[in-house]
Amino acid sequence: MTTRGGFHHLTLECAAALGVPDARVVVVDHPLGGIEPDAVLARAWSVTEDVLRLWTT
């Protein structure tokens, strides 16, 4: 359910520029702006397991 668009690439570029080129990121579907709060919450919940996995492995 993830879309790896320009923001994913930009995130990796910024992380590298800030000295953390191996930063692990979780991608949330775009867009978040202009959608209903329940849809934002659903997208957040959809990546919860990915976030927990990054924190624990």
Biopython code that builds the backbone (N, CA, C, O; Angstrom):
import numpy as np
from Bio.PDB.StructureBuilder import StructureBuilder

atoms = [
    (1, "MET", "N", (0.814, -1.196, 0.000)),
    (1, "MET", "CA", (0.000, 0.000, 0.000)),
    (1, "MET", "C", (0.858, 1.261, 0.000)),
    (1, "MET", "O", (0.336, 2.360, 0.189)),
    (2, "THR", "N", (2.125, 1.125, -0.202)),
    (2, "THR", "CA", (2.984, 2.308, -0.183)),
    (2, "THR", "C", (3.282, 2.774, -1.587)),
    (2, "THR", "O", (3.407, 1.975, -2.515)),
    (3, "THR", "N", (3.395, 4.081, -1.727)),
    (3, "THR", "CA", (3.774, 4.689, -2.985)),
    (3, "THR", "C", (5.115, 5.366, -2.767)),
    (3, "THR", "O", (5.198, 6.330, -2.006)),
    (4, "ARG", "N", (6.150, 4.890, -3.407)),
    (4, "ARG", "CA", (7.482, 5.467, -3.237)),
    (4, "ARG", "C", (7.700, 6.513, -4.305)),
    (4, "ARG", "O", (8.339, 6.263, -5.327)),
    (5, "GLY", "N", (7.161, 7.684, -4.052)),
    (5, "GLY", "CA", (7.277, 8.772, -5.008)),
    (5, "GLY", "C", (8.451, 9.671, -4.670)),
    (5, "GLY", "O", (9.422, 9.255, -4.039)),
    (6, "GLY", "N", (8.334, 10.897, -5.103)),
    (6, "GLY", "CA", (9.395, 11.869, -4.919)),
    (6, "GLY", "C", (9.754, 12.137, -3.477)),
    (6, "GLY", "O", (10.907, 12.443, -3.173)),
    (7, "PHE", "N", (8.794, 12.030, -2.585)),
    (7, "PHE", "CA", (9.091, 12.309, -1.189)),
    (7, "PHE", "C", (10.016, 11.255, -0.585)),
    (7, "PHE", "O", (10.854, 11.577, 0.258)),
    (8, "HIS", "N", (9.872, 10.019, -1.002)),
    (8, "HIS", "CA", (10.757, 8.969, -0.489)),
    (8, "HIS", "C", (12.191, 9.268, -0.915)),
    (8, "HIS", "O", (13.116, 9.201, -0.105)),
    (9, "HIS", "N", (12.363, 9.595, -2.182)),
    (9, "HIS", "CA", (13.694, 9.919, -2.691)),
    (9, "HIS", "C", (14.254, 11.155, -1.981)),
    (9, "HIS", "O", (15.424, 11.174, -1.600)),
    (10, "LEU", "N", (13.432, 12.175, -1.805)),
    (10, "LEU", "CA", (13.857, 13.392, -1.120)),
    (10, "LEU", "C", (14.250, 13.100, 0.324)),
    (10, "LEU", "O", (15.229, 13.651, 0.828)),
    (11, "THR", "N", (13.499, 12.247, 0.980)),
    (11, "THR", "CA", (13.816, 11.875, 2.361)),
    (11, "THR", "C", (15.189, 11.236, 2.452)),
    (11, "THR", "O", (15.975, 11.566, 3.340)),
    (12, "LEU", "N", (15.478, 10.324, 1.537)),
    (12, "LEU", "CA", (16.782, 9.655, 1.546)),
    (12, "LEU", "C", (17.908, 10.639, 1.237)),
    (12, "LEU", "O", (18.986, 10.554, 1.825)),
    (13, "GLU", "N", (17.662, 11.567, 0.321)),
    (13, "GLU", "CA", (18.667, 12.584, 0.004)),
    (13, "GLU", "C", (18.933, 13.479, 1.217)),
    (13, "GLU", "O", (20.085, 13.772, 1.536)),
    (14, "CYS", "N", (17.876, 13.906, 1.882)),
    (14, "CYS", "CA", (18.037, 14.759, 3.074)),
    (14, "CYS", "C", (18.753, 14.011, 4.188)),
    (14, "CYS", "O", (19.616, 14.577, 4.858)),
    (15, "ALA", "N", (18.407, 12.758, 4.391)),
    (15, "ALA", "CA", (19.069, 11.960, 5.426)),
    (15, "ALA", "C", (20.565, 11.867, 5.135)),
    (15, "ALA", "O", (21.385, 12.029, 6.038)),
    (16, "ALA", "N", (20.915, 11.611, 3.895)),
    (16, "ALA", "CA", (22.329, 11.524, 3.525)),
    (16, "ALA", "C", (23.029, 12.863, 3.743)),
    (16, "ALA", "O", (24.150, 12.906, 4.249)),
    (17, "ALA", "N", (22.370, 13.948, 3.363)),
    (17, "ALA", "CA", (22.965, 15.277, 3.527)),
    (17, "ALA", "C", (23.161, 15.622, 5.001)),
    (17, "ALA", "O", (24.059, 16.386, 5.353)),
    (18, "LEU", "N", (22.319, 15.055, 5.856)),
    (18, "LEU", "CA", (22.415, 15.310, 7.295)),
    (18, "LEU", "C", (23.318, 14.310, 8.017)),
    (18, "LEU", "O", (23.417, 14.322, 9.244)),
    (19, "GLY", "N", (23.972, 13.449, 7.245)),
    (19, "GLY", "CA", (24.934, 12.527, 7.833)),
    (19, "GLY", "C", (24.378, 11.195, 8.286)),
    (19, "GLY", "O", (25.059, 10.450, 8.991)),
    (20, "VAL", "N", (23.156, 10.881, 7.897)),
    (20, "VAL", "CA", (22.580, 9.579, 8.250)),
    (20, "VAL", "C", (22.084, 8.871, 6.975)),
    (20, "VAL", "O", (20.885, 8.666, 6.787)),
    (21, "PRO", "N", (23.039, 8.507, 6.112)),
    (21, "PRO", "CA", (22.652, 7.933, 4.823)),
    (21, "PRO", "C", (21.958, 6.576, 4.939)),
    (21, "PRO", "O", (21.305, 6.135, 3.994)),
    (22, "ASP", "N", (22.092, 5.919, 6.074)),
    (22, "ASP", "CA", (21.460, 4.622, 6.263)),
    (22, "ASP", "C", (20.165, 4.719, 7.068)),
    (22, "ASP", "O", (19.686, 3.722, 7.608)),
    (23, "ALA", "N", (19.605, 5.920, 7.144)),
    (23, "ALA", "CA", (18.359, 6.096, 7.889)),
    (23, "ALA", "C", (17.278, 5.176, 7.329)),
    (23, "ALA", "O", (17.129, 5.025, 6.116)),
    (24, "ARG", "N", (16.546, 4.580, 8.226)),
    (24, "ARG", "CA", (15.444, 3.714, 7.815)),
    (24, "ARG", "C", (14.165, 4.534, 7.888)),
    (24, "ARG", "O", (13.921, 5.221, 8.881)),
    (25, "VAL", "N", (13.366, 4.467, 6.865)),
    (25, "VAL", "CA", (12.153, 5.279, 6.796)),
    (25, "VAL", "C", (10.943, 4.402, 6.493)),
    (25, "VAL", "O", (11.061, 3.316, 5.926)),
    (26, "VAL", "N", (9.801, 4.897, 6.881)),
    (26, "VAL", "CA", (8.533, 4.265, 6.551)),
    (26, "VAL", "C", (7.794, 5.210, 5.617)),
    (26, "VAL", "O", (7.720, 6.414, 5.863)),
    (27, "VAL", "N", (7.257, 4.660, 4.559)),
    (27, "VAL", "CA", (6.565, 5.461, 3.552)),
    (27, "VAL", "C", (5.063, 5.373, 3.778)),
    (27, "VAL", "O", (4.500, 4.287, 3.915)),
    (28, "VAL", "N", (4.425, 6.543, 3.815)),
    (28, "VAL", "CA", (2.969, 6.633, 3.937)),
    (28, "VAL", "C", (2.432, 7.118, 2.605)),
    (28, "VAL", "O", (3.006, 8.014, 1.986)),
    (29, "ASP", "N", (1.331, 6.525, 2.162)),
    (29, "ASP", "CA", (0.748, 6.921, 0.878)),
    (29, "ASP", "C", (0.494, 8.413, 0.817)),
    (29, "ASP", "O", (0.097, 9.038, 1.801)),
    (30, "HIS", "N", (0.729, 8.968, -0.353)),
    (30, "HIS", "CA", (0.520, 10.381, -0.632)),
    (30, "HIS", "C", (-0.799, 10.517, -1.386)),
    (30, "HIS", "O", (-1.129, 9.622, -2.163)),
    (31, "PRO", "N", (-1.540, 11.548, -1.206)),
    (31, "PRO", "CA", (-1.314, 12.704, -0.342)),
    (31, "PRO", "C", (-1.953, 12.512, 1.027)),
    (31, "PRO", "O", (-2.836, 11.673, 1.201)),
    (32, "LEU", "N", (-1.504, 13.286, 1.974)),
    (32, "LEU", "CA", (-2.163, 13.352, 3.278)),
    (32, "LEU", "C", (-3.019, 14.607, 3.383)),
    (32, "LEU", "O", (-4.055, 14.613, 4.047)),
    (33, "GLY", "N", (-2.576, 15.661, 2.723)),
    (33, "GLY", "CA", (-3.348, 16.899, 2.736)),
    (33, "GLY", "C", (-4.610, 16.772, 1.912)),
    (33, "GLY", "O", (-4.613, 16.137, 0.857)),
    (34, "GLY", "N", (-5.673, 17.373, 2.392)),
    (34, "GLY", "CA", (-6.909, 17.396, 1.634)),
    (34, "GLY", "C", (-7.748, 16.138, 1.735)),
    (34, "GLY", "O", (-8.724, 15.988, 1.000)),
    (35, "ILE", "N", (-7.385, 15.222, 2.640)),
    (35, "ILE", "CA", (-8.209, 14.035, 2.834)),
    (35, "ILE", "C", (-8.817, 14.081, 4.236)),
    (35, "ILE", "O", (-8.353, 14.817, 5.108)),
    (36, "GLU", "N", (-9.831, 13.305, 4.427)),
    (36, "GLU", "CA", (-10.553, 13.296, 5.704)),
    (36, "GLU", "C", (-9.660, 12.767, 6.830)),
    (36, "GLU", "O", (-8.807, 11.909, 6.599)),
    (37, "PRO", "N", (-9.857, 13.282, 8.050)),
    (37, "PRO", "CA", (-9.065, 12.821, 9.191)),
    (37, "PRO", "C", (-9.078, 11.299, 9.367)),
    (37, "PRO", "O", (-8.058, 10.711, 9.726)),
    (38, "ASP", "N", (-10.212, 10.668, 9.121)),
    (38, "ASP", "CA", (-10.272, 9.204, 9.240)),
    (38, "ASP", "C", (-9.365, 8.514, 8.230)),
    (38, "ASP", "O", (-8.798, 7.461, 8.521)),
    (39, "ALA", "N", (-9.226, 9.096, 7.054)),
    (39, "ALA", "CA", (-8.341, 8.520, 6.039)),
    (39, "ALA", "C", (-6.881, 8.681, 6.452)),
    (39, "ALA", "O", (-6.071, 7.781, 6.232)),
    (40, "VAL", "N", (-6.539, 9.828, 7.053)),
    (40, "VAL", "CA", (-5.177, 10.031, 7.556)),
    (40, "VAL", "C", (-4.882, 8.998, 8.629)),
    (40, "VAL", "O", (-3.821, 8.374, 8.623)),
    (41, "LEU", "N", (-5.820, 8.819, 9.551)),
    (41, "LEU", "CA", (-5.641, 7.841, 10.623)),
    (41, "LEU", "C", (-5.477, 6.430, 10.067)),
    (41, "LEU", "O", (-4.646, 5.664, 10.554)),
    (42, "ALA", "N", (-6.255, 6.087, 9.062)),
    (42, "ALA", "CA", (-6.140, 4.762, 8.446)),
    (42, "ALA", "C", (-4.766, 4.557, 7.836)),
    (42, "ALA", "O", (-4.191, 3.473, 7.941)),
    (43, "ARG", "N", (-4.235, 5.596, 7.195)),
    (43, "ARG", "CA", (-2.895, 5.477, 6.612)),
    (43, "ARG", "C", (-1.842, 5.327, 7.698)),
    (43, "ARG", "O", (-0.893, 4.557, 7.549)),
    (44, "ALA", "N", (-2.010, 6.062, 8.787)),
    (44, "ALA", "CA", (-1.065, 5.928, 9.901)),
    (44, "ALA", "C", (-1.107, 4.510, 10.466)),
    (44, "ALA", "O", (-0.062, 3.899, 10.692)),
    (45, "TRP", "N", (-2.294, 3.994, 10.690)),
    (45, "TRP", "CA", (-2.408, 2.625, 11.206)),
    (45, "TRP", "C", (-1.828, 1.606, 10.236)),
    (45, "TRP", "O", (-1.313, 0.572, 10.660)),
    (46, "SER", "N", (-1.905, 1.885, 8.945)),
    (46, "SER", "CA", (-1.433, 0.913, 7.960)),
    (46, "SER", "C", (0.083, 0.714, 8.002)),
    (46, "SER", "O", (0.585, -0.297, 7.510)),
    (47, "VAL", "N", (0.814, 1.662, 8.582)),
    (47, "VAL", "CA", (2.269, 1.532, 8.659)),
    (47, "VAL", "C", (2.766, 1.263, 10.079)),
    (47, "VAL", "O", (3.972, 1.234, 10.324)),
    (48, "THR", "N", (1.838, 1.067, 11.006)),
    (48, "THR", "CA", (2.217, 0.856, 12.403)),
    (48, "THR", "C", (3.180, -0.316, 12.558)),
    (48, "THR", "O", (4.182, -0.200, 13.263)),
    (49, "GLU", "N", (2.894, -1.428, 11.918)),
    (49, "GLU", "CA", (3.773, -2.599, 12.037)),
    (49, "GLU", "C", (5.160, -2.298, 11.454)),
    (49, "GLU", "O", (6.172, -2.743, 11.997)),
    (50, "ASP", "N", (5.205, -1.558, 10.369)),
    (50, "ASP", "CA", (6.495, -1.186, 9.781)),
    (50, "ASP", "C", (7.316, -0.329, 10.737)),
    (50, "ASP", "O", (8.521, -0.534, 10.883)),
    (51, "VAL", "N", (6.661, 0.636, 11.391)),
    (51, "VAL", "CA", (7.349, 1.501, 12.357)),
    (51, "VAL", "C", (7.862, 0.676, 13.528)),
    (51, "VAL", "O", (9.015, 0.820, 13.935)),
    (52, "LEU", "N", (7.023, -0.176, 14.062)),
    (52, "LEU", "CA", (7.447, -1.015, 15.191)),
    (52, "LEU", "C", (8.618, -1.919, 14.802)),
    (52, "LEU", "O", (9.540, -2.118, 15.592)),
    (53, "ARG", "N", (8.579, -2.458, 13.600)),
    (53, "ARG", "CA", (9.680, -3.313, 13.139)),
    (53, "ARG", "C", (10.984, -2.519, 13.055)),
    (53, "ARG", "O", (12.043, -3.031, 13.418)),
    (54, "LEU", "N", (10.917, -1.282, 12.583)),
    (54, "LEU", "CA", (12.133, -0.450, 12.510)),
    (54, "LEU", "C", (12.679, -0.139, 13.892)),
    (54, "LEU", "O", (13.894, -0.072, 14.077)),
    (55, "TRP", "N", (11.805, 0.050, 14.856)),
    (55, "TRP", "CA", (12.237, 0.356, 16.228)),
    (55, "TRP", "C", (12.809, -0.859, 16.946)),
    (55, "TRP", "O", (13.622, -0.711, 17.859)),
    (56, "THR", "N", (12.399, -2.043, 16.551)),
    (56, "THR", "CA", (12.763, -3.234, 17.331)),
    (56, "THR", "C", (13.752, -4.165, 16.634)),
    (56, "THR", "O", (14.147, -5.179, 17.210)),
    (57, "THR", "N", (14.153, -3.846, 15.425)),
    (57, "THR", "CA", (15.113, -4.742, 14.747)),
    (57, "THR", "C", (16.361, -3.975, 14.355)),
    (57, "THR", "O", (17.282, -4.550, 13.776)),
]
sb = StructureBuilder()
sb.init_structure("model")
sb.init_model(0)
sb.init_chain("A")
sb.init_seg("    ")
for serial, (resi, resn, name, xyz) in enumerate(atoms, 1):
    if name == "N":
        sb.init_residue(resn, " ", resi, " ")
    sb.init_atom(name, np.array(xyz, "f"), 0.0, 1.0, " ", f" {name:<3s}", serial, name[0])
structure = sb.get_structure()
